[in-house]
């Protein structure tokens, strides 16, 4: 199993790709986690690609949104320091 989100974008339609970019922007607005900027730039780049229009794959879309939400939630969990 590959953990390559860029390849996972192939399963999404162009509209779904833009919805993922919007979810990343919202997650960044809530958490201010800098890594989301990098992921958002890559997602935006992939959303602009002109490839064969795909049908909506809502399972893949839901997996992306859940992973973005979980990653954002984990980034705001306080880490105890000694």
Buried (B, 14 or more C-beta within 10 A) or exposed (E): EEEEBEEBBBBBBBEBBBBBBEBBBBBBEBBEBEEBEEBBEBBBEBBEEEEEEBEEBEEBBEBBBEBBBEBBEEBEEEEEEE
